[in-house]
Amino acid sequence: MRNKKFDQPKAGLLLIASPRFRDLGDGLNRGTYHERKMKDVEGILGWLHELDVIFSGIVYTRENIQTTMDLFFKEKVDFVIAEFLSWSEDFAWIRFLRDMPGIPILFVNPAKDRMIFEDTLDEDDFIDFLCAGTLVGSLEAAGSVPRIARKDIKIIMGSREEILSQVVCFARAAKVRSVLRRGTAGLLANYNEVMWSTYVDPYNLFTRIGPELRFISYSTLADEITAVKDEETLSYQNELKSAYRILEDVDDDKFFASVRASIGIAKLTEKLDIDTMVFNDIDPAMFKLIGLRPGFYHPSFHRNISVLVPEADIGAGMITFILKLLSGKHVSFIEPFHIEAANNTFAGGHAGPNDHSDPDFADHVLIARDVRFAKTSYKYAGAPFAWYRIPEGRKTMAQLTEKNGSYRLVCTLVDSLEGKHLFASYSHSIFRPLIPVKELFEKILNIGTTQHFAIVDGDYRAELSMLAEIMGFEFYQIDESK
């Protein structure tokens, strides 16, 4: 099956109408109830043009609802958009709530500014009056949601235009859920024993979020690196040389070794069909075996909609992948270093692999020695890496952590500030939050998380909020002052 990462969100469309009204209005100027509802359907399908919509027709009968559920299941829709086209008998809806396997449902209730009729003295107007009874249908339908105890339904109301933005946002979040449930994470090669707070339960990861976790040995990575041909290594090295400025103290042989290792981890990720490669890049065993940590973020990660994150933090890997899916952009991995309260800023960044591959910001990258390991006895001590100054602009900063088997998603907005490279061996930037910086981190500390965050250009708080609701995460959006 084609990987859903590359597809549009797939929505099942459930439109319910009354079989008792279906043939009313035969011979009238504006047609029957059914003909008028079909015009509504045409408008709804046009309204949802951004989605891959699965629709089997208006649901009037018990047979219709079974056909619809079977089709939704067969097509593996990411979520269902449900709407009552007027008042209707609720037998189809209750069957759907009872029998449809667990899936996010968006129950939409469009409201018109005004009706096209003033009274119902004319039969044509009376049929339009029946067609307009979406509110009474929705009120009837809503009563069955708590009685059947479906918890995967979100109810929204507004104009079609107001609802559309929420539908698209919900669709993105629902697609992320689908991708995660089919996804694979790789842990290379073990948890980070100097950061116990980053440990997660693989069973909970699979049952509550979705990805299967595969444990991958350093020897497997070493074999993949060894198999990389010199010609391929030289080709990628030349690409890097042409794209980025190289500092004078970079050793070319160690540069070559770092490039080869970077290709190796990318090939391993692709070969094992890993979406989120979580790399314990500070384990001495890895340095002893391979002699360095790969220093470059191969463009195949962006091409394959996959991510590579350091320090064996699986929760941080998940939020990095989630932001990748939501945005389609290049996502950075950071930890806040320190606060400068006088400027209302904090410094943040991270050593190890970080996505520097955005061609629009090649001038933000220097190829520099990894001085953190330059004085060690490892074979390629000081091998270079892509030293990245995270680009300026407004960013979504988010993290995902485990709490006693459940998960917490924290997000906020920050501005990355323009500036020079400051912190050797760390891709980084200086950030200014929208609220006082001390207040931001006081709130995060009180929630109780870890130090790792993903960061991406743009505002994805609405999508993250809907994803948290769909997935059952605790959600904290920090964007208001006390």
GUBA-406739 format. One line per 8 residues: for each residue x, y, z of C-alpha. Coordinates in steps of 0.02 Angstrom, whole numbers, plus 50000, padded with zeros to 5 digits. Example, Ala and Ser with C-alpha at 12.3 -4.5 7.8 and 13.67 -1.06 7.14 Angstrom:
BEGIN
50615:49775:50390 | 50684:49947:50357
***
This chain:
BEGIN
50000:50000:50000 | 50063:50172:49956 | 50135:50262:50108 | 50004:50383:50173 | 50140:50510:50212 | 50137:50565:50030 | 49948:50571:50008 | 49816:50702:50037
49713:50678:50195 | 49574:50553:50156 | 49402:50600:50221 | 49248:50491:50226 | 49094:50598:50192 | 48936:50545:50285 | 48781:50644:50233 | 48617:50590:50312
48445:50637:50247 | 48265:50583:50273 | 48190:50442:50169 | 48016:50512:50213 | 48060:50676:50127 | 48156:50603:49980 | 48022:50612:49845 | 47926:50764:49909
47914:50906:49783 | 47898:50799:49626 | 47856:50914:49480 | 47896:51076:49572 | 48006:51211:49493 | 48150:51182:49613 | 48136:50994:49606 | 48115:50861:49739
48194:50859:49911 | 48321:50734:49845 | 48364:50841:49693 | 48390:50993:49804 | 48499:50891:49923 | 48603:50831:49775 | 48640:51013:49733 | 48699:51033:49913
48809:50879:49891 | 48888:50954:49736 | 48929:51111:49834 | 48999:51012:49981 | 49113:50909:49868 | 49177:51068:49787 | 49203:51144:49959 | 49312:50995:50009
49424:51000:49854 | 49583:51003:49961 | 49545:50828:50026 | 49533:50655:49952 | 49348:50628:49984 | 49269:50454:49992 | 49080:50467:49965 | 48954:50332:49920
48800:50442:49910 | 48672:50516:50029 | 48625:50397:50169 | 48437:50365:50174 | 48424:50182:50223 | 48501:50048:50333 | 48581:49974:50178 | 48656:50143:50134
48741:50161:50304 | 48814:49986:50296 | 48881:50018:50121 | 48955:50183:50180 | 49041:50105:50331 | 49110:49963:50226 | 49181:50087:50101 | 49260:50196:50235
49344:50044:50311 | 49403:49977:50143 | 49475:50145:50092 | 49557:50171:50262 | 49495:50348:50279 | 49588:50458:50402 | 49428:50530:50474 | 49243:50555:50439
49150:50717:50405 | 48970:50690:50461 | 48825:50807:50425 | 48636:50799:50437 | 48566:50877:50278 | 48401:50909:50367 | 48299:50828:50503 | 48306:50642:50475
48263:50480:50559 | 48413:50436:50668 | 48423:50248:50641 | 48567:50265:50516 | 48665:50382:50628 | 48647:50273:50783 | 48705:50121:50684 | 48855:50220:50626
48899:50272:50805 | 48878:50093:50866 | 48962:49997:50724 | 49094:50109:50646 | 49267:50062:50712 | 49357:50195:50811 | 49401:50341:50698 | 49402:50531:50718
49234:50604:50672 | 49203:50787:50634 | 49017:50825:50653 | 48990:50985:50556 | 48840:51100:50572 | 48840:51238:50440 | 48732:51391:50476 | 48667:51502:50336
48655:51691:50354 | 48474:51689:50293 | 48344:51577:50214 | 48287:51595:50034 | 48103:51589:50088 | 47999:51699:50203 | 47854:51581:50237 | 47797:51407:50188
47630:51448:50107 | 47699:51393:49938 | 47741:51208:49920 | 47910:51247:49841 | 47952:51352:49993 | 47889:51215:50108 | 48013:51092:50031 | 48150:51220:50054
48095:51236:50236 | 48115:51049:50258 | 48285:51054:50172 | 48342:51192:50289 | 48309:51094:50449 | 48490:51049:50481 | 48486:51117:50659 | 48344:51004:50716
48433:50856:50635 | 48596:50897:50723 | 48513:50921:50892 | 48429:50752:50876 | 48593:50671:50822 | 48697:50749:50961 | 48594:50664:51094 | 48655:50493:51042
48840:50537:51053 | 48853:50529:51245 | 48727:50387:51257 | 48836:50276:51147 | 48992:50350:51228 | 49087:50391:51070 | 49233:50499:51124 | 49310:50523:50953
49186:50655:50892 | 49219:50841:50877 | 49068:50953:50846 | 49088:51118:50755 | 48965:51250:50695 | 48981:51404:50585 | 48966:51460:50407 | 49037:51346:50273
49186:51462:50260 | 49214:51463:50448 | 49199:51275:50458 | 49315:51243:50312 | 49472:51304:50400 | 49433:51188:50546 | 49398:51042:50428 | 49566:51065:50342
49656:51081:50509 | 49568:50926:50577 | 49609:50833:50416 | 49795:50867:50438 | 49790:50807:50617 | 49689:50652:50572 | 49812:50609:50434 | 49954:50620:50561
49861:50495:50669 | 49845:50376:50522 | 50028:50392:50475 | 50085:50365:50655 | 49979:50208:50670 | 50066:50136:50516 | 50238:50207:50555 | 50403:50140:50616
50528:50218:50734 | 50707:50159:50747 | 50812:50170:50905 | 50996:50170:50866 | 51045:50081:50973 | 50984:50103:51151 | 50908:50226:51273 | 51019:50367:51332
51074:50316:51506 | 51125:50492:51554 | 50946:50555:51525 | 50823:50437:51609 | 50681:50563:51592 | 50682:50534:51404 | 50640:50349:51420 | 50472:50293:51351
50380:50127:51357 | 50384:50046:51182 | 50220:49956:51218 | 50133:50121:51260 | 50213:50202:51109 | 50136:50070:50997 | 49965:50059:51079 | 49936:50245:51117
50028:50333:50974 | 50056:50202:50841 | 50234:50174:50781 | 50321:50008:50800 | 50491:50033:50883 | 50638:49939:50808 | 50802:49925:50901 | 50951:49939:50783
51129:49897:50831 | 51280:50008:50802 | 51361:49864:50708 | 51216:49869:50583 | 51251:50053:50557 | 51438:50020:50542 | 51407:49890:50407 | 51297:50012:50311
51430:50147:50322 | 51565:50027:50261 | 51458:49981:50111 | 51446:50162:50050 | 51551:50179:49894 | 51690:50308:49881 | 51610:50381:49723 | 51446:50414:49812
51535:50488:49962 | 51639:50602:49852 | 51485:50658:49756 | 51391:50709:49914 | 51548:50789:49987 | 51564:50896:49830 | 51381:50946:49846 | 51414:51003:50023
51571:51096:49972 | 51478:51189:49836 | 51330:51232:49948 | 51416:51286:50110 | 51567:51381:50170 | 51701:51271:50249 | 51806:51333:50394 | 51994:51325:50369
52034:51200:50508 | 51923:51062:50436 | 52022:50905:50396 | 51972:50838:50225 | 51995:50654:50268 | 51886:50673:50422 | 51762:50771:50317 | 51755:50624:50197
51726:50502:50341 | 51587:50610:50412 | 51503:50619:50242 | 51514:50430:50220 | 51437:50401:50392 | 51298:50525:50353 | 51255:50433:50193 | 51262:50268:50290
51133:50320:50420 | 51020:50390:50284 | 51031:50228:50185 | 50996:50125:50340 | 50842:50231:50378 | 50779:50208:50202 | 50819:50022:50193 | 50725:49984:50355
50580:50098:50307 | 50603:50203:50464 | 50502:50363:50483 | 50587:50425:50641 | 50768:50374:50668 | 50813:50409:50849 | 51001:50408:50866 | 51096:50390:51029
51238:50493:50959 | 51336:50518:51120 | 51359:50335:51166 | 51546:50297:51183 | 51515:50125:51105 | 51461:50209:50945 | 51616:50320:50939 | 51731:50173:50974
51654:50071:50834 | 51628:50205:50702 | 51752:50338:50758 | 51634:50487:50744 | 51452:50535:50740 | 51379:50574:50568 | 51384:50762:50544 | 51266:50796:50399
51079:50781:50374 | 51060:50692:50209 | 50926:50766:50093 | 50843:50594:50078 | 50764:50624:50249 | 50666:50773:50181 | 50628:50682:50019 | 50559:50531:50114
50466:50635:50244 | 50567:50556:50383 | 50672:50630:50523 | 50834:50599:50616 | 50851:50657:50796 | 50992:50640:50924 | 51011:50582:51104 | 50891:50433:51096
50739:50539:51143 | 50593:50448:51063 | 50463:50575:51122 | 50564:50714:51043 | 50579:50608:50886 | 50390:50590:50881 | 50355:50777:50893 | 50489:50813:50762
50405:50690:50644 | 50232:50759:50686 | 50287:50937:50643 | 50366:50870:50484 | 50201:50790:50433 | 50098:50943:50477 | 50211:51070:50393 | 50307:50980:50256
50452:51092:50308 | 50625:51069:50382 | 50612:51041:50570 | 50750:51081:50695 | 50787:50992:50858 | 50836:51101:51007 | 50855:51112:51194 | 50850:51282:51281
51021:51325:51352 | 51001:51483:51455 | 50893:51638:51478 | 50947:51818:51453 | 50806:51903:51544 | 50860:52079:51499 | 50824:52041:51316 | 50677:51925:51350
50770:51790:51253 | 50839:51616:51275 | 50976:51525:51182 | 50932:51355:51112 | 51003:51225:50996 | 51080:51053:50994 | 51236:50958:50948 | 51229:50812:50829
51119:50791:50675 | 51003:50936:50636 | 50910:50971:50475 | 51017:51098:50384 | 50959:51044:50211 | 50839:51186:50168 | 50916:51261:50009 | 50839:51430:50049
50952:51447:50200 | 51117:51377:50138 | 51200:51537:50198 | 51155:51489:50376 | 51269:51336:50370 | 51455:51323:50403 | 51553:51161:50390 | 51652:51160:50551
51744:51042:50666 | 51644:50955:50802 | 51756:51027:50937 | 51659:50939:51075 | 51752:50778:51028 | 51906:50855:50947 | 52023:50810:51092 | 51967:50630:51111
52061:50476:51051 | 51922:50422:50933 | 51979:50383:50755 | 51900:50536:50675 | 51905:50654:50824 | 51846:50827:50772 | 51764:50766:50612 | 51660:50908:50540
51474:50935:50541 | 51347:51058:50471 | 51349:51202:50596 | 51178:51279:50572 | 51112:51446:50630 | 50924:51413:50635 | 50840:51541:50519 | 50751:51694:50583
50562:51704:50591 | 50412:51650:50693 | 50415:51467:50742 | 50309:51337:50827 | 50406:51256:50970 | 50333:51093:51036 | 50376:50938:51135 | 50296:50770:51173
50334:50676:51334 | 50267:50523:51423 | 50182:50532:51592 | 50139:50367:51676 | 50082:50288:51514 | 49996:50443:51444 | 50070:50584:51342 | 50084:50773:51358
50101:50890:51211 | 50166:51065:51249 | 50178:51203:51119 | 50209:51388:51104 | 50267:51519:50978 | 50440:51595:50977 | 50536:51710:50862 | 50706:51652:50803
50819:51804:50791 | 50943:51842:50654 | 51125:51832:50702 | 51295:51754:50684 | 51355:51581:50736 | 51386:51583:50923 | 51401:51411:51002 | 51534:51292:50937
51474:51115:50897 | 51290:51164:50920 | 51164:51208:50786 | 51070:51348:50871 | 50984:51518:50876 | 50928:51651:50998 | 50740:51647:51027 | 50615:51772:51094
50447:51702:51154 | 50285:51799:51140 | 50265:51803:51329 | 50398:51844:51460 | 50534:51713:51444 | 50541:51675:51631 | 50353:51648:51632 | 50363:51531:51483
50489:51415:51564 | 50408:51427:51736 | 50249:51358:51656 | 50345:51220:51565 | 50438:51174:51724 | 50274:51162:51818 | 50201:51048:51685 | 50355:50938:51706
50426:50884:51539 | 50603:50862:51473 | 50729:50974:51388 | 50703:50929:51205 | 50592:51023:51082 | 50557:51022:50896 | 50543:51188:50807 | 50473:51234:50636
50434:51390:50538 | 50251:51444:50552 | 50106:51425:50672 | 50041:51247:50695 | 49959:51267:50865 | 49783:51234:50799 | 49837:51072:50714 | 49930:51016:50871
49778:51054:50978 | 49666:50949:50866 | 49795:50810:50859 | 49805:50807:51049 | 49615:50796:51058 | 49611:50655:50930 | 49752:50559:51013 | 49699:50586:51193
49856:50683:51241 | 49860:50811:51380 | 49881:50976:51289 | 49964:51136:51347 | 49967:51288:51234 | 50074:51422:51315 | 50039:51587:51230 | 49957:51696:51361
50034:51792:51503 | 49975:51769:51682
***
